[in-house]
Amino acid sequence: MLQRFLSRLLLQPQRSVHRSLFFLPAPRLLFVLSALLLPFFLPALPARASVFGQIQGVVHDPAHRPIAGARVQVHAAYSDLKFAVVSGNDGAFRIPSVPIGTYTVTVSSSGFADFAETVNVTADSAEILHCQLALGTVTQTTTLHEETQSIHADSFTPTTMINRTDIASTPGADRTNSMAMITDYVPGAYMTHDMLHMRGGHELSWMIDGVNIPNTNIASNIAPQIDPKDIDTIEVERGSYGAGVGDRTYGVFNVEPRSGFERDREGELVMTLGNFYQTNNQISFGDHTERFAWFTSLNGNRSDYGLQPATEKPVHDAENGYGGFASLIYNHDPANQLRLINQLRTDYYQIPYDPNPNDWQNQLYDSSGLRDGEHETDGYTAFTWVHTWSPTTLAQVSPFYHYNDADYDPSANDLPTATKVDETGNYAGLQASASTVIARNTITGGVYGYAQHENDLFATTFNDGSYANFSQSQSVLAGVEEAFLEDHYKPTSWLTLIGGERQTHFQGTISENAIYPRIGAAVLIPKLNWVLRGFYGHYYQPPPLTSITGPALAYANSTNTSFTPLRGERDEEHQFGLQIPFRGWLLDADTFQTRANNFLDHSNIGESSIFIPVTVQGALIQGWELTLRSPELWHYGQFHLAYSNQIAQQIGPITGGLICYNPDDPSACAVAPGYSALDHDQRNTLNVGFNGKLPHQITGAFNVYYGSGFSNGYTDPPSPYSGNYLPAHTTADIALGKTFAEKYSLSVNLLNIANTRVLLDNSLTFGGFHYNDPRQIYGEFRYHFHF
């Protein structure tokens, strides 16, 4: 199996690796060889789940006659990244490997006025331009076209793009632990019990340069995956994924990091200082030539406010962290590009608690005796080779390694129990794909796989004497092998038909196989330029490796629970959407339904803080979403709106992981028939904001958030909340800044200006109940310099 081969590659001397390859079973040997040789033997398959899109088009005159030899230049909006091609005899041009982001396309030809258009490139998209050059005059002019810049007529995936300018201007968004860059712009995205949720789930995929970062410890990690200050562009996809995008149904975050193309021997120092003794600092450097670019950064942060508190006033809630990031890009020649990404960070969080044992919260979950902390370390490296066989054919190979360690450390005097959990995962794998265009077909294929070595420790000291102390460690080897194939067929300029299939083999304590189809269509309505899209597909999410045996299992049994192996989540989704452009504005609306079997969630053992992944028999998530983005209004800024109306429900008992177990009274494990709300179900979520550029180099931004309230897990006394949902809540954030002499900038950020405080949710994770964030005020200083 691939995972065993990769594990031997990591853990054994080199001589055993060669022998292990040839003794693999034939199907696994075929998979490994295909992963290694795909770019050489499948040049007719396109790259998916990448960080690249295409820009193509036709240059013609006012009579629609093709213009040969026109010079086409593509320039990144926020960096010095450039591409240049010349149109062919038929006026056509194509640039096959353009990183995601915003670009200006300029076309020029002798005797004609220049043409310019702004386009947003998304992963695996093909931006098709019709560049009509007006006849030139003595005074040459440039015709700028921006109206259709965000339309994607060949994709069925709803996508939100956020660039580094958005991140820097959005209140609070560029802090290391902030998810505002996502929650302020993406419908149905919110933070609750210290985890990012989207579309009713928290099984989310992160990718850097289009390469997936595998992590199965969904119940353990609360630290950020990447510092927002290291991001150039982030593309957020929410459902309706093509066959090239893998296993996390609820959201995919594809990060194009800072590359150095935006720097010319330049550095930047960012420093903040605010209430809760918070500071968030970074120093970064970057440079580039035509063939080589590099970017590196170091960051550090601390605050007396970290996780969502168990009471209105945060208690025992400090956090600190530090890390580094590096990106290298080398263009060996026009046909070969090498990319290397490295990052390493460590974070610490105190676990909040309610110090008053008489509070009603402590009558339901007593956190008053806890003095715990969470240490997390995360490292990731990925090397990517991008090879352009021809203007229509692209190949990509990306080996990667991911290390993740989450340690929950108690105080020795915790009451009633002191719980220690140490979960360490090592992932080594390969992602490979290739691409071409044949006639009206864009065919997609590739492989993805990794080996995982998981080491877990569970230990509990019962300071109240209620049970015998225990400590248990375990090591599990597992992995995933996947292959996919997809075709985009464009019978006309206004219709795109998409069909594909993905196959997964999971091997761990159990073995599972899944083959799941995905089909869809996108229709461009002529003249209106509206885009209708539809999708139907299936997904499979491999299960976490967490398992308990021995004394930990015996303790679970004593609390009327037991453990059964986790199986993968299987989802069925359908979605319909509509994009409407109007004078530079873009409205995007969609409606979706996701039906899950073996829905992945998490629970804790008894009164301990051992959180074990679980699967619920089923879940049903339905909703509709709306986003609205404006062009620059009167050159003063851009407006954004994201709204979601959804219902996230579960049905049936827990079927895997920590299950109910009562041999003396089996009826005690019965669950009520029908659907009930998931603990992170919020019916209505709205964000409205504006990022402004005022005269005299002054910037200003605001964001208003409204949430209708999360589901209420405790409706009976002593809880004061008897309704099915907790109270609605509204918060407002604002930022105001000014740049001096192009080198210095100062800004002030106010988050939750009115200091609105509500009980956000009462699910029992990381310290019990959770209140929303208190008011935070901090100043930020930026210094831009040359070296």
ABEGO torsion letter per residue (X at the ends): XAAAAAAAAAABBAAAAAAAAAABBAAAAAAAAAAAAAAAABAABBBBGBABBBBBEBBBBAAGBBBBGBBBBBBBAABABBBBBBBBAAGBBBBABBBBEBBBBBBBBBGBBBBBBBBBBBBGBBBBBBBBBBBBBABBBBBBBAAAAABBAABABBBBBBBAAAAAABBGAABAABAAAAAAABBGBBBBGGBBBBGGBABBBBBBGGBBBBBABAAABABBABBAAABABBBBBBEGBBAABBABAABBBBBBBBAGAABBGBBBBBBBBBBGGBBBBBBBBBBBBAABBBBBBBBBBBBABBBBBABABBBGABBBBBBBBBBBBBBABAABBBBBBBBBBBBBBBBBBBABAABAAAAABBAAABBBBBBBBBBBBBBBBBBBABAABBBBBBBBBBBBBBBBBBBAABOABBBBBBBBBBBBBBBBBBBBBBEABBBBBEBBBBBBBBBBBBBBBBAAGABBBBBBBBBBBBEBBBBBBBBBBBABAABBBBBBBBBBBBBBABBBBBBBBBBBBBBBBBGAGBBBBBBBBBBBBBBBABBBBEAAAAAAAAAGBBBBBBBBBBBBBBBBBBBBBBGGBBBBBBBBBBBBBGBBBBBBBEABABBBBBBBABBBBBBBBBBBBBBBBGGAEBBBBBBBBBBBBBBEBBABEBBBBBAABAAAABBBBEBBBBAABBABBBBBBBBBBBBGGBBBBBBBBBBAEBBBABABOABABABABBBBBBBBBBBBBBBBGGABBBBBBBBGAAGBBBBABABBBGGEBBBBBBBBBBBBBBBBBBX
